[in-house]
Amino acid sequence: MGQIIRIHPDRRVEPDPLWRELLGGKLRALREQRGDRLVDVAARAGISPQYLSEMERGVKEPSSEMIAAVTGALGTTLTRLIGGISADLSR
């Protein structure tokens, strides 16, 4: 049988963030921590600056290949990226 969720009128329930939004925010934070410009990271990743901007804003749902290209261009790994997102969610 289905689970019943009770929402109290004085409490607001926030929806879980979308994966692409979490991913984009983490990519932007990593890029900014490194002091990299969007155009430079995009060039190293082999994608357009517009596409990277859309990824960072959570507009695009990038393929695993695109994510791997950007993480490599940022000097990190997919494991570290996902670990960072998971840590952020745990807070």
Biopython code that builds the backbone (N, CA, C, O; Angstrom):
import numpy as np
from Bio.PDB.StructureBuilder import StructureBuilder

atoms = [
    (1, "MET", "N", (0.832, -1.161, 0.000)),
    (1, "MET", "CA", (0.000, 0.000, 0.000)),
    (1, "MET", "C", (0.883, 1.233, 0.000)),
    (1, "MET", "O", (2.016, 1.164, 0.478)),
    (2, "GLY", "N", (0.411, 2.359, -0.518)),
    (2, "GLY", "CA", (1.182, 3.588, -0.639)),
    (2, "GLY", "C", (1.442, 4.242, 0.705)),
    (2, "GLY", "O", (0.726, 4.012, 1.679)),
    (3, "GLN", "N", (2.465, 5.049, 0.734)),
    (3, "GLN", "CA", (2.830, 5.770, 1.939)),
    (3, "GLN", "C", (2.015, 7.052, 2.030)),
    (3, "GLN", "O", (1.809, 7.738, 1.029)),
    (4, "ILE", "N", (1.557, 7.369, 3.223)),
    (4, "ILE", "CA", (0.793, 8.595, 3.438)),
    (4, "ILE", "C", (1.741, 9.659, 3.963)),
    (4, "ILE", "O", (2.473, 9.437, 4.927)),
    (5, "ILE", "N", (1.717, 10.813, 3.320)),
    (5, "ILE", "CA", (2.538, 11.935, 3.755)),
    (5, "ILE", "C", (1.607, 13.004, 4.291)),
    (5, "ILE", "O", (0.691, 13.453, 3.602)),
    (6, "ARG", "N", (1.850, 13.402, 5.517)),
    (6, "ARG", "CA", (1.024, 14.444, 6.119)),
    (6, "ARG", "C", (1.787, 15.754, 6.091)),
    (6, "ARG", "O", (2.943, 15.824, 6.508)),
    (7, "ILE", "N", (1.140, 16.770, 5.605)),
    (7, "ILE", "CA", (1.738, 18.098, 5.555)),
    (7, "ILE", "C", (0.948, 18.989, 6.491)),
    (7, "ILE", "O", (-0.265, 19.151, 6.355)),
    (8, "HIS", "N", (1.663, 19.561, 7.441)),
    (8, "HIS", "CA", (1.030, 20.471, 8.377)),
    (8, "HIS", "C", (0.903, 21.837, 7.725)),
    (8, "HIS", "O", (1.822, 22.260, 7.025)),
    (9, "PRO", "N", (-0.198, 22.537, 7.928)),
    (9, "PRO", "CA", (-0.414, 23.831, 7.270)),
    (9, "PRO", "C", (0.628, 24.883, 7.616)),
    (9, "PRO", "O", (0.860, 25.796, 6.823)),
    (10, "ASP", "N", (1.266, 24.778, 8.787)),
    (10, "ASP", "CA", (2.251, 25.781, 9.180)),
    (10, "ASP", "C", (3.666, 25.453, 8.711)),
    (10, "ASP", "O", (4.597, 26.209, 8.990)),
    (11, "ARG", "N", (3.840, 24.346, 8.007)),
    (11, "ARG", "CA", (5.158, 23.951, 7.503)),
    (11, "ARG", "C", (5.119, 23.853, 5.984)),
    (11, "ARG", "O", (4.204, 23.274, 5.400)),
    (12, "ARG", "N", (6.108, 24.418, 5.384)),
    (12, "ARG", "CA", (6.194, 24.376, 3.927)),
    (12, "ARG", "C", (7.128, 23.239, 3.508)),
    (12, "ARG", "O", (8.222, 23.097, 4.053)),
    (13, "VAL", "N", (6.701, 22.448, 2.560)),
    (13, "VAL", "CA", (7.515, 21.344, 2.071)),
    (13, "VAL", "C", (8.191, 21.804, 0.787)),
    (13, "VAL", "O", (7.531, 22.158, -0.190)),
    (14, "GLU", "N", (9.512, 21.790, 0.810)),
    (14, "GLU", "CA", (10.280, 22.189, -0.369)),
    (14, "GLU", "C", (10.562, 20.949, -1.214)),
    (14, "GLU", "O", (10.899, 19.893, -0.679)),
    (15, "PRO", "N", (10.425, 21.076, -2.522)),
    (15, "PRO", "CA", (10.747, 19.930, -3.380)),
    (15, "PRO", "C", (12.255, 19.701, -3.409)),
    (15, "PRO", "O", (13.039, 20.631, -3.218)),
    (16, "ASP", "N", (12.643, 18.474, -3.646)),
    (16, "ASP", "CA", (14.062, 18.169, -3.782)),
    (16, "ASP", "C", (14.610, 18.889, -5.009)),
    (16, "ASP", "O", (13.911, 19.032, -6.012)),
    (17, "PRO", "N", (15.863, 19.344, -4.928)),
    (17, "PRO", "CA", (16.451, 20.014, -6.090)),
    (17, "PRO", "C", (16.668, 19.012, -7.221)),
    (17, "PRO", "O", (16.815, 17.812, -6.990)),
    (18, "LEU", "N", (16.684, 19.520, -8.422)),
    (18, "LEU", "CA", (16.929, 18.676, -9.581)),
    (18, "LEU", "C", (18.424, 18.377, -9.696)),
    (18, "LEU", "O", (19.258, 19.213, -9.350)),
    (19, "TRP", "N", (18.752, 17.189, -10.181)),
    (19, "TRP", "CA", (20.146, 16.777, -10.354)),
    (19, "TRP", "C", (20.908, 17.785, -11.213)),
    (19, "TRP", "O", (22.029, 18.164, -10.872)),
    (20, "ARG", "N", (20.315, 18.218, -12.314)),
    (20, "ARG", "CA", (21.031, 19.124, -13.215)),
    (20, "ARG", "C", (21.328, 20.461, -12.542)),
    (20, "ARG", "O", (22.328, 21.101, -12.866)),
    (21, "GLU", "N", (20.482, 20.889, -11.617)),
    (21, "GLU", "CA", (20.729, 22.135, -10.897)),
    (21, "GLU", "C", (21.860, 21.965, -9.885)),
    (21, "GLU", "O", (22.707, 22.848, -9.747)),
    (22, "LEU", "N", (21.878, 20.848, -9.186)),
    (22, "LEU", "CA", (22.958, 20.567, -8.241)),
    (22, "LEU", "C", (24.286, 20.443, -8.975)),
    (22, "LEU", "O", (25.299, 20.998, -8.549)),
    (23, "LEU", "N", (24.270, 19.717, -10.067)),
    (23, "LEU", "CA", (25.465, 19.534, -10.889)),
    (23, "LEU", "C", (25.978, 20.876, -11.383)),
    (23, "LEU", "O", (27.167, 21.170, -11.260)),
    (24, "GLY", "N", (25.106, 21.682, -11.932)),
    (24, "GLY", "CA", (25.500, 22.974, -12.468)),
    (24, "GLY", "C", (26.089, 23.889, -11.414)),
    (24, "GLY", "O", (27.095, 24.559, -11.648)),
    (25, "GLY", "N", (25.461, 23.912, -10.261)),
    (25, "GLY", "CA", (25.975, 24.748, -9.181)),
    (25, "GLY", "C", (27.359, 24.318, -8.732)),
    (25, "GLY", "O", (28.221, 25.151, -8.451)),
    (26, "LYS", "N", (27.565, 23.012, -8.666)),
    (26, "LYS", "CA", (28.871, 22.494, -8.247)),
    (26, "LYS", "C", (29.926, 22.777, -9.318)),
    (26, "LYS", "O", (31.056, 23.134, -8.986)),
    (27, "LEU", "N", (29.577, 22.625, -10.585)),
    (27, "LEU", "CA", (30.534, 22.924, -11.659)),
    (27, "LEU", "C", (30.940, 24.400, -11.618)),
    (27, "LEU", "O", (32.122, 24.724, -11.740)),
    (28, "ARG", "N", (29.972, 25.280, -11.448)),
    (28, "ARG", "CA", (30.279, 26.711, -11.382)),
    (28, "ARG", "C", (31.167, 27.016, -10.172)),
    (28, "ARG", "O", (32.134, 27.769, -10.285)),
    (29, "ALA", "N", (30.841, 26.437, -9.025)),
    (29, "ALA", "CA", (31.648, 26.679, -7.821)),
    (29, "ALA", "C", (33.087, 26.210, -8.023)),
    (29, "ALA", "O", (34.025, 26.904, -7.631)),
    (30, "LEU", "N", (33.265, 25.053, -8.625)),
    (30, "LEU", "CA", (34.613, 24.548, -8.877)),
    (30, "LEU", "C", (35.366, 25.464, -9.839)),
    (30, "LEU", "O", (36.540, 25.767, -9.625)),
    (31, "ARG", "N", (34.701, 25.893, -10.877)),
    (31, "ARG", "CA", (35.337, 26.785, -11.856)),
    (31, "ARG", "C", (35.749, 28.090, -11.186)),
    (31, "ARG", "O", (36.865, 28.568, -11.390)),
    (32, "GLU", "N", (34.864, 28.662, -10.395)),
    (32, "GLU", "CA", (35.161, 29.927, -9.732)),
    (32, "GLU", "C", (36.266, 29.769, -8.683)),
    (32, "GLU", "O", (37.093, 30.667, -8.521)),
    (33, "GLN", "N", (36.288, 28.632, -7.966)),
    (33, "GLN", "CA", (37.349, 28.373, -6.986)),
    (33, "GLN", "C", (38.716, 28.343, -7.667)),
    (33, "GLN", "O", (39.713, 28.785, -7.097)),
    (34, "ARG", "N", (38.750, 27.824, -8.872)),
    (34, "ARG", "CA", (40.009, 27.752, -9.624)),
    (34, "ARG", "C", (40.369, 29.090, -10.266)),
    (34, "ARG", "O", (41.497, 29.282, -10.720)),
    (35, "GLY", "N", (39.421, 29.999, -10.303)),
    (35, "GLY", "CA", (39.668, 31.282, -10.954)),
    (35, "GLY", "C", (39.630, 31.197, -12.463)),
    (35, "GLY", "O", (40.188, 32.053, -13.150)),
    (36, "ASP", "N", (38.976, 30.172, -12.987)),
    (36, "ASP", "CA", (38.874, 29.960, -14.440)),
    (36, "ASP", "C", (37.715, 30.738, -15.035)),
    (36, "ASP", "O", (36.673, 30.912, -14.401)),
    (37, "ARG", "N", (37.908, 31.195, -16.241)),
    (37, "ARG", "CA", (36.807, 31.811, -16.986)),
    (37, "ARG", "C", (36.021, 30.715, -17.688)),
    (37, "ARG", "O", (36.563, 29.673, -18.056)),
    (38, "LEU", "N", (34.741, 30.973, -17.863)),
    (38, "LEU", "CA", (33.851, 30.019, -18.513)),
    (38, "LEU", "C", (34.379, 29.648, -19.905)),
    (38, "LEU", "O", (34.363, 28.474, -20.276)),
    (39, "VAL", "N", (34.839, 30.624, -20.666)),
    (39, "VAL", "CA", (35.307, 30.349, -22.033)),
    (39, "VAL", "C", (36.534, 29.448, -22.038)),
    (39, "VAL", "O", (36.700, 28.634, -22.946)),
    (40, "ASP", "N", (37.399, 29.586, -21.030)),
    (40, "ASP", "CA", (38.603, 28.752, -20.975)),
    (40, "ASP", "C", (38.271, 27.300, -20.633)),
    (40, "ASP", "O", (38.813, 26.375, -21.239)),
    (41, "VAL", "N", (37.392, 27.106, -19.673)),
    (41, "VAL", "CA", (36.984, 25.742, -19.302)),
    (41, "VAL", "C", (36.266, 25.087, -20.478)),
    (41, "VAL", "O", (36.512, 23.922, -20.788)),
    (42, "ALA", "N", (35.388, 25.828, -21.124)),
    (42, "ALA", "CA", (34.660, 25.285, -22.278)),
    (42, "ALA", "C", (35.633, 24.870, -23.374)),
    (42, "ALA", "O", (35.473, 23.807, -23.974)),
    (43, "ALA", "N", (36.628, 25.688, -23.636)),
    (43, "ALA", "CA", (37.612, 25.353, -24.677)),
    (43, "ALA", "C", (38.369, 24.072, -24.319)),
    (43, "ALA", "O", (38.565, 23.209, -25.174)),
    (44, "ARG", "N", (38.793, 23.945, -23.067)),
    (44, "ARG", "CA", (39.514, 22.736, -22.640)),
    (44, "ARG", "C", (38.619, 21.505, -22.721)),
    (44, "ARG", "O", (39.088, 20.407, -23.021)),
    (45, "ALA", "N", (37.323, 21.694, -22.452)),
    (45, "ALA", "CA", (36.377, 20.564, -22.478)),
    (45, "ALA", "C", (35.917, 20.232, -23.896)),
    (45, "ALA", "O", (35.348, 19.167, -24.134)),
    (46, "GLY", "N", (36.163, 21.147, -24.839)),
    (46, "GLY", "CA", (35.730, 20.905, -26.222)),
    (46, "GLY", "C", (34.250, 21.158, -26.446)),
    (46, "GLY", "O", (33.629, 20.547, -27.316)),
    (47, "ILE", "N", (33.689, 22.064, -25.653)),
    (47, "ILE", "CA", (32.279, 22.412, -25.817)),
    (47, "ILE", "C", (32.171, 23.931, -25.950)),
    (47, "ILE", "O", (33.135, 24.653, -25.697)),
    (48, "SER", "N", (31.010, 24.401, -26.340)),
    (48, "SER", "CA", (30.833, 25.848, -26.494)),
    (48, "SER", "C", (30.638, 26.499, -25.122)),
    (48, "SER", "O", (30.122, 25.868, -24.200)),
    (49, "PRO", "N", (31.052, 27.754, -24.994)),
    (49, "PRO", "CA", (30.802, 28.469, -23.740)),
    (49, "PRO", "C", (29.310, 28.547, -23.411)),
    (49, "PRO", "O", (28.925, 28.505, -22.243)),
    (50, "GLN", "N", (28.482, 28.660, -24.432)),
    (50, "GLN", "CA", (27.041, 28.725, -24.206)),
    (50, "GLN", "C", (26.525, 27.433, -23.568)),
    (50, "GLN", "O", (25.699, 27.463, -22.655)),
    (51, "TYR", "N", (27.028, 26.297, -24.068)),
    (51, "TYR", "CA", (26.581, 25.018, -23.513)),
    (51, "TYR", "C", (27.031, 24.887, -22.055)),
    (51, "TYR", "O", (26.256, 24.449, -21.204)),
    (52, "LEU", "N", (28.283, 25.264, -21.763)),
    (52, "LEU", "CA", (28.764, 25.196, -20.391)),
    (52, "LEU", "C", (27.954, 26.119, -19.490)),
    (52, "LEU", "O", (27.630, 25.755, -18.360)),
    (53, "SER", "N", (27.628, 27.297, -19.978)),
    (53, "SER", "CA", (26.802, 28.222, -19.204)),
    (53, "SER", "C", (25.447, 27.603, -18.894)),
    (53, "SER", "O", (24.945, 27.728, -17.777)),
    (54, "GLU", "N", (24.859, 26.942, -19.869)),
    (54, "GLU", "CA", (23.561, 26.288, -19.650)),
    (54, "GLU", "C", (23.688, 25.139, -18.656)),
    (54, "GLU", "O", (22.782, 24.908, -17.855)),
    (55, "MET", "N", (24.810, 24.417, -18.703)),
    (55, "MET", "CA", (25.041, 23.361, -17.715)),
    (55, "MET", "C", (25.123, 23.957, -16.314)),
    (55, "MET", "O", (24.507, 23.449, -15.377)),
    (56, "GLU", "N", (25.887, 25.039, -16.177)),
    (56, "GLU", "CA", (26.067, 25.658, -14.864)),
    (56, "GLU", "C", (24.767, 26.231, -14.305)),
    (56, "GLU", "O", (24.570, 26.255, -13.090)),
    (57, "ARG", "N", (23.896, 26.683, -15.174)),
    (57, "ARG", "CA", (22.617, 27.243, -14.723)),
    (57, "ARG", "C", (21.558, 26.175, -14.509)),
    (57, "ARG", "O", (20.445, 26.486, -14.084)),
    (58, "GLY", "N", (21.886, 24.913, -14.797)),
    (58, "GLY", "CA", (20.938, 23.825, -14.605)),
    (58, "GLY", "C", (19.870, 23.744, -15.674)),
    (58, "GLY", "O", (18.814, 23.147, -15.464)),
    (59, "VAL", "N", (20.147, 24.352, -16.834)),
    (59, "VAL", "CA", (19.181, 24.354, -17.934)),
    (59, "VAL", "C", (19.308, 23.075, -18.759)),
    (59, "VAL", "O", (18.307, 22.528, -19.222)),
    (60, "LYS", "N", (20.529, 22.606, -18.938)),
    (60, "LYS", "CA", (20.790, 21.413, -19.749)),
    (60, "LYS", "C", (20.893, 20.181, -18.882)),
    (60, "LYS", "O", (21.322, 20.247, -17.730)),
    (61, "GLU", "N", (20.498, 19.068, -19.441)),
    (61, "GLU", "CA", (20.673, 17.756, -18.819)),
    (61, "GLU", "C", (21.809, 17.091, -19.602)),
    (61, "GLU", "O", (21.554, 16.349, -20.551)),
    (62, "PRO", "N", (23.070, 17.353, -19.207)),
    (62, "PRO", "CA", (24.198, 16.894, -20.021)),
    (62, "PRO", "C", (24.404, 15.388, -19.961)),
    (62, "PRO", "O", (24.038, 14.722, -18.993)),
    (63, "SER", "N", (25.003, 14.877, -21.030)),
    (63, "SER", "CA", (25.335, 13.452, -21.078)),
    (63, "SER", "C", (26.525, 13.180, -20.157)),
    (63, "SER", "O", (27.214, 14.103, -19.722)),
    (64, "SER", "N", (26.746, 11.926, -19.875)),
    (64, "SER", "CA", (27.886, 11.559, -19.031)),
    (64, "SER", "C", (29.200, 11.945, -19.701)),
    (64, "SER", "O", (30.167, 12.279, -19.018)),
    (65, "GLU", "N", (29.244, 11.904, -21.027)),
    (65, "GLU", "CA", (30.444, 12.304, -21.749)),
    (65, "GLU", "C", (30.729, 13.792, -21.559)),
    (65, "GLU", "O", (31.880, 14.188, -21.380)),
    (66, "MET", "N", (29.686, 14.612, -21.598)),
    (66, "MET", "CA", (29.860, 16.056, -21.384)),
    (66, "MET", "C", (30.317, 16.345, -19.969)),
    (66, "MET", "O", (31.197, 17.179, -19.755)),
    (67, "ILE", "N", (29.728, 15.664, -19.006)),
    (67, "ILE", "CA", (30.118, 15.860, -17.613)),
    (67, "ILE", "C", (31.576, 15.462, -17.425)),
    (67, "ILE", "O", (32.329, 16.169, -16.756)),
    (68, "ALA", "N", (31.976, 14.348, -18.004)),
    (68, "ALA", "CA", (33.368, 13.894, -17.897)),
    (68, "ALA", "C", (34.319, 14.893, -18.542)),
    (68, "ALA", "O", (35.394, 15.152, -18.001)),
    (69, "ALA", "N", (33.949, 15.456, -19.679)),
    (69, "ALA", "CA", (34.800, 16.438, -20.346)),
    (69, "ALA", "C", (34.989, 17.679, -19.478)),
    (69, "ALA", "O", (36.100, 18.198, -19.369)),
    (70, "VAL", "N", (33.921, 18.151, -18.868)),
    (70, "VAL", "CA", (34.002, 19.356, -18.040)),
    (70, "VAL", "C", (34.766, 19.075, -16.754)),
    (70, "VAL", "O", (35.580, 19.898, -16.337)),
    (71, "THR", "N", (34.524, 17.935, -16.117)),
    (71, "THR", "CA", (35.267, 17.641, -14.889)),
    (71, "THR", "C", (36.759, 17.534, -15.186)),
    (71, "THR", "O", (37.585, 17.997, -14.399)),
    (72, "GLY", "N", (37.106, 16.927, -16.313)),
    (72, "GLY", "CA", (38.513, 16.867, -16.703)),
    (72, "GLY", "C", (39.096, 18.254, -16.942)),
    (72, "GLY", "O", (40.224, 18.536, -16.538)),
    (73, "ALA", "N", (38.335, 19.109, -17.591)),
    (73, "ALA", "CA", (38.779, 20.485, -17.848)),
    (73, "ALA", "C", (38.935, 21.278, -16.561)),
    (73, "ALA", "O", (39.698, 22.244, -16.515)),
    (74, "LEU", "N", (38.221, 20.881, -15.515)),
    (74, "LEU", "CA", (38.322, 21.545, -14.216)),
    (74, "LEU", "C", (39.382, 20.897, -13.325)),
    (74, "LEU", "O", (39.593, 21.327, -12.191)),
    (75, "GLY", "N", (40.042, 19.868, -13.841)),
    (75, "GLY", "CA", (41.097, 19.214, -13.077)),
    (75, "GLY", "C", (40.602, 18.372, -11.930)),
    (75, "GLY", "O", (41.296, 18.206, -10.926)),
    (76, "THR", "N", (39.406, 17.839, -12.071)),
    (76, "THR", "CA", (38.863, 16.984, -11.015)),
    (76, "THR", "C", (38.342, 15.696, -11.643)),
    (76, "THR", "O", (38.488, 15.476, -12.845)),
    (77, "THR", "N", (37.742, 14.860, -10.827)),
    (77, "THR", "CA", (37.197, 13.599, -11.309)),
    (77, "THR", "C", (35.696, 13.554, -11.065)),
    (77, "THR", "O", (35.156, 14.311, -10.259)),
    (78, "LEU", "N", (35.054, 12.675, -11.760)),
    (78, "LEU", "CA", (33.617, 12.482, -11.572)),
    (78, "LEU", "C", (33.318, 12.035, -10.142)),
    (78, "LEU", "O", (32.321, 12.450, -9.552)),
    (79, "THR", "N", (34.181, 11.194, -9.594)),
    (79, "THR", "CA", (34.000, 10.723, -8.225)),
    (79, "THR", "C", (34.018, 11.882, -7.237)),
    (79, "THR", "O", (33.173, 11.947, -6.345)),
    (80, "ARG", "N", (34.974, 12.797, -7.386)),
    (80, "ARG", "CA", (35.046, 13.956, -6.493)),
    (80, "ARG", "C", (33.850, 14.876, -6.678)),
    (80, "ARG", "O", (33.302, 15.403, -5.710)),
    (81, "LEU", "N", (33.453, 15.064, -7.927)),
    (81, "LEU", "CA", (32.305, 15.933, -8.217)),
    (81, "LEU", "C", (31.049, 15.398, -7.537)),
    (81, "LEU", "O", (30.343, 16.136, -6.851)),
    (82, "ILE", "N", (30.779, 14.122, -7.731)),
    (82, "ILE", "CA", (29.581, 13.517, -7.147)),
    (82, "ILE", "C", (29.683, 13.476, -5.623)),
    (82, "ILE", "O", (28.684, 13.657, -4.927)),
    (83, "GLY", "N", (30.876, 13.242, -5.113)),
    (83, "GLY", "CA", (31.080, 13.270, -3.664)),
    (83, "GLY", "C", (30.783, 14.637, -3.080)),
    (83, "GLY", "O", (30.215, 14.747, -1.994)),
    (84, "GLY", "N", (31.171, 15.686, -3.810)),
    (84, "GLY", "CA", (30.887, 17.050, -3.363)),
    (84, "GLY", "C", (29.404, 17.351, -3.362)),
    (84, "GLY", "O", (28.887, 17.981, -2.439)),
    (85, "ILE", "N", (28.725, 16.900, -4.397)),
    (85, "ILE", "CA", (27.271, 17.102, -4.475)),
    (85, "ILE", "C", (26.588, 16.345, -3.338)),
    (85, "ILE", "O", (25.672, 16.865, -2.701)),
    (86, "SER", "N", (27.031, 15.132, -3.093)),
    (86, "SER", "CA", (26.444, 14.334, -2.019)),
    (86, "SER", "C", (26.673, 14.981, -0.661)),
    (86, "SER", "O", (25.779, 14.977, 0.186)),
    (87, "ALA", "N", (27.855, 15.535, -0.447)),
    (87, "ALA", "CA", (28.144, 16.222, 0.822)),
    (87, "ALA", "C", (27.256, 17.441, 0.983)),
    (87, "ALA", "O", (26.759, 17.710, 2.076)),
    (88, "ASP", "N", (27.053, 18.185, -0.104)),
    (88, "ASP", "CA", (26.184, 19.353, -0.043)),
    (88, "ASP", "C", (24.759, 18.964, 0.326)),
    (88, "ASP", "O", (24.107, 19.657, 1.108)),
    (89, "LEU", "N", (24.276, 17.861, -0.233)),
    (89, "LEU", "CA", (22.922, 17.396, 0.064)),
    (89, "LEU", "C", (22.762, 16.941, 1.507)),
    (89, "LEU", "O", (21.684, 17.064, 2.088)),
    (90, "SER", "N", (23.832, 16.418, 2.078)),
    (90, "SER", "CA", (23.780, 15.903, 3.439)),
    (90, "SER", "C", (23.690, 17.009, 4.479)),
    (90, "SER", "O", (23.272, 16.769, 5.611)),
    (91, "ARG", "N", (24.084, 18.229, 4.094)),
    (91, "ARG", "CA", (24.071, 19.349, 5.055)),
    (91, "ARG", "C", (22.688, 19.850, 5.303)),
    (91, "ARG", "O", (22.501, 20.785, 6.082)),
]
sb = StructureBuilder()
sb.init_structure("model")
sb.init_model(0)
sb.init_chain("A")
sb.init_seg("    ")
for serial, (resi, resn, name, xyz) in enumerate(atoms, 1):
    if name == "N":
        sb.init_residue(resn, " ", resi, " ")
    sb.init_atom(name, np.array(xyz, "f"), 0.0, 1.0, " ", f" {name:<3s}", serial, name[0])
structure = sb.get_structure()
